[in-house]
Amino acid sequence: MAGEKETVIRVALIGNPNVGKTAIFNNLTGSRQHVGNWPGVTVEKKTGRCTHREIEMEIVDLPGTYSLEADAIDERIARDYIIDEKPDVVVDIVDASNIERNLYLTLLLLELGANVVVALNKMDIAASKNYEFDIEELSLLLGVPVIPTVATTQSGMGELRDAILSAAVRREKHRKVTIGYSDDIEARIKEVEELILTDTYLANTYPPRWLAIKLLEKDESVMDRISSSPKRDQILEVTRRVEVNADTFAEERYRAIDRILHASLAGRRDHALTTSDLLDRVFLHKRLGIPVFLILMWATFQFAFTVSEPFMVMLERVFGWLGGLLGDPTTPLISLWADGICGGLGFVLVFIFPIMFLFIALAILEDSGYLPRAAFVMDRLMYRIGLHGRSFIPMLMGFGCNLPAIMATRSIGDEKDRLITILINPLMSCGARLPVYVLIAGALFGTYAGSAIFSMYVLGIVLAILMALLFRRFIPGLRGKPAPFIMELPPYARPAIKSVLLYMWSRAVVFLKKAGTILLGGALVLWFMASFPWGREIESSYAGILGHTLEPLLAPLGFDWMAAIALFFGFLAKEIVVETFGILYGVGGEDAITGAVAAHMTPVTGLAFMAFTLIYLPCLATLGMVKAETGSWKWTGFMVLYQLVLAYVVAGIIVLTGNLITGVL
Amino acid sequence: MKKTLSDMQPGEKGTVLSVSGDNTVQRRIRDMGIVRGTEIEVVRRAPFGDPVEFRLKGYNLSLRREEAACVSVEV
């Protein structure tokens, strides 16, 4: 019995994208949330708990989806969860202001035999469109409870909780109302259903009517599910004989929706001009659309990376101070504390600020409804290089910092599009590479320093485009075309502070978990290699030995062992390259380092070194996030490999052509 | 007159006759409510000319012209 105290009611939330599902989830669970991934995939899984009338509910937030077919990963997760896990109650969140298309998913859920409660959300917006619902009639026609809600003002949440509880107690296996198809189709469904009922395994595992409909729709994944049934041939015979397909069912469902709304909704008339339409006349205007887009992107970039910078500097100082607490690092233990832990964490944890600021900005853009429009504006350009409109913002943010940029790829729906965007993102020259360019270009290129630095940014973009095109063509698993651009442009809305902050925090937690484990571990390994055998100069440390070992490999590029060590430490954070040169050349102060660089490098090797720094590897923290976001060591390894090879090749080409030109001159 | 969605001009309205194209595209277009009998209007093209924004069933949807070409309509 669901009424007993020990029983936990299992509730699943489902709905189309942009219906306010996250807001309802937040309202129901408050801070009692857990964010993870669905097993085996990188689709985010959020679970939470809430207690209502002394009864505990466990709430799972299923991915936002328009349908329940199995060929899209989000939809498969949602559908399999409902079929296999059989949650006690499925709360279907329906956007009242966009009800016609939203009810399509509701009908699919009812067909699936789920114990549905409909939360009719955004009632305020529906009211502003003069929609008048007859809630009782709607509930009667659908055969399930319908609760009007406004998630943004928490209205209707108590009623929704009550409805979930009573639905869980009632828990009917067979609903009394069915959304009927035309007589002709109903006869076909009946025929297949009766065949299914003669196979007890099928009849007990799946809702028979749902299975019959899916078989008539010729859904391939469902065809597979009956492959071992003794009735298989008979069933397939019937489905082959009749001339209905998925289109027929979709049309009939929309016809049923029309009937339902005709009886339960007044005020649905011709489209009146909304504020959203007026805003789009500017934001998506033929000529104004692009400048508006650029201004918004500039503001986002500044907010994420310029505003967060003082915080980063402060945190770095705090770690510097903490590291100094035990005095000079004269023993291994003090060095572990000062250089290993505080130094390592100092370089890794500072990323928390650009992450927080960028995701505040992105959450505002997303919740306001602009993000899909940004994709709409940029899709044409991105499509040309084999990417999706949604890839643009993560690429642009890469110029600030690749780490949060890679986290931002979550908004790209298609797995291939997303992987390619992640793989090429580190080629966007991030802020931490700039000090390296400034040092080397300043030392070697005099008045042309600015052009040399600028050329690195251009080089990164050109390489990113080339790589994207190459991956699309030649890498198994990435081959093919970008995903279709079938995207809703939801009405603009005012973002809620709470949901913006919760979103930002969920991203920050993902990073903090990595920082405390894999990233700190990586930093300690680097520290160990630089400090041991204890008491030696850096040249004869393990890192130094590695540098000497690598020297022959890098010699064709004109890099000596010191450059090799600098690059090695640059893996912790690119800006360390500058410091490392200072230590290795045995000089302090910017001017002295600049002078030493000029003495050790020619302009040609300097340019090659800059290009190598750009390409060879993203920093440790970014690489850790690539592993987290791809969920795959294989793709992380692939990234390391292709970037090392590419860096070597590009630096090699620069040296060769550079030497040719200078030789001729 | 019969046309595809990609041939229609902003402001033009039509009624969907059929959806073609590869399975995934066909299915996803259908899931968004583009089925036979749906009334659909072209709202605007993106600043670079593609994708295109449509209005149907009380909401706004964007498709690349490539996908829009899979939908034939009676204008």
Interface residues (C-beta under 8 A of the other chain):
Chain A: Y66 S67 E69 D71 A72 S97 N98 I99 E100 R101 Y104 A246 D247 A250 E251 Y254 R255 R268 H271 D280 L284 H285 K286 R287 G289 I290 P372 F376 V377 D379 R380 L381 Y383 G389 P484 F485 I486 M487 E488 L489 P490
Chain B: V19 N23 T24 V25 R27 R28 I29 R30 D31 M32 G33 V35 R36 G37 T38 R44 R45 A46 P47 F48 G49 D50 P51 E53 R55 K57 G58 Y59 N60 L61 S62 L63 R64 E66 E67
